[in-house]
Structure formats: structure tokens, C-alpha cells
Amino acid sequence: MESTTKHVGIIIVIVVWFVSILCSVVGAFIVVRALIEGYVSFQKAESAVQQGAAAAMGIAISVVPCCIAKALSEIISKSTEL
């Protein structure tokens, strides 16, 4: 029973980190597109404020899943130690 729980925990961690890596790539694309090309979604940014907002969204898309993945990794590693 304990072995099954450990395997499920490892699978969850792998999936969450994969999603985190995918979101990091998407976030980096959004930041580069906002800062270099000046696009916010599918429209050209009309001001620096819109470019900054798009860059902040890209960073949030990258950072938030990473924080969630790290937290889940720690929770699962602590629960398997018990």
C-alpha cells in the first residue's frame, strides 16, 4: 500500500514539473514577444504600459506553476518520509 502511494506521488511530481516547464516556455515566448516585437496577445501594444503588462503576465505564467510544483514536490517528499 505504501509503495503504491509513493509511485503515485512520483507520477504527480513528474506531471506537475512537466506542466511547469511547459508554462515556462510559454511565458518566455510571451515576454519576448511583448518586449521585442511589441505585441500584447494578437494586437500591437499602443504604449509602454501595455508592453509592461504583457511582460508581467508572461513572468507570472512562468513563475506561478514553478512555485506550485516546488511546493507539491516538498509536500510529497515529506509525506513519503513519514
C-alpha positions in Angstrom: 0.0 0.0 0.0 2.8 2.4 0.9 4.7 1.6 -2.3 1.7 2.5 -4.4 1.3 5.8 -2.6 5.0 6.6 -3.3 4.6 5.7 -7.0 1.5 7.9 -7.3 3.4 10.8 -5.6 6.3 10.4 -8.0 4.0 10.5 -11.0 2.2 13.6 -9.7 5.6 15.4 -9.2 6.7 14.5 -12.8 3.4 15.7 -14.3 3.5 18.9 -12.3 7.1 19.7 -13.2 6.4 19.0 -16.9 3.5 21.5 -16.8 5.8 23.9 -15.1 8.4 23.6 -17.8 5.7 24.0 -20.5 4.4 27.1 -18.8 8.0 28.5 -18.6 8.4 28.1 -22.3 5.0 29.8 -23.0 5.8 32.6 -20.5 9.2 33.2 -22.1 7.6 33.4 -25.5 5.0 36.0 -24.2 7.8 38.1 -22.6 10.0 38.1 -25.7 7.0 38.9 -27.9 5.9 41.7 -25.6 9.3 43.3 -25.2 10.9 42.8 -28.6 8.1 42.8 -31.0 5.7 45.0 -29.0 2.7 42.6 -29.2 0.1 42.1 -26.5 -1.8 38.9 -27.4 -2.7 39.4 -31.1 -2.6 43.2 -31.1 0.2 45.6 -31.3 0.9 47.4 -28.0 0.0 51.0 -28.1 2.1 52.1 -25.1 4.9 51.0 -22.8 2.3 50.3 -20.1 0.7 47.6 -22.3 4.1 46.1 -23.0 5.0 46.0 -19.3 1.6 44.4 -18.5 2.2 41.7 -21.1 5.7 41.1 -19.8 4.4 40.8 -16.3 1.7 38.3 -17.4 4.5 36.2 -19.1 6.6 36.2 -16.0 3.5 35.2 -13.9 2.8 32.4 -16.3 6.3 31.1 -15.8 6.8 31.6 -12.1 3.4 30.6 -10.5 3.5 27.0 -11.9 7.1 26.6 -10.8 6.2 27.7 -7.2 3.3 25.2 -7.2 5.5 22.4 -8.5 8.1 23.1 -5.9 5.5 23.1 -3.1 4.0 19.9 -4.2 7.4 18.3 -4.5 8.2 19.2 -0.9 4.8 18.1 0.4 5.1 14.7 -1.3 8.7 14.2 -0.3 7.8 15.0 3.4 4.8 12.7 3.3 6.8 9.8 1.9 9.4 10.2 4.7 6.7 9.5 7.4 
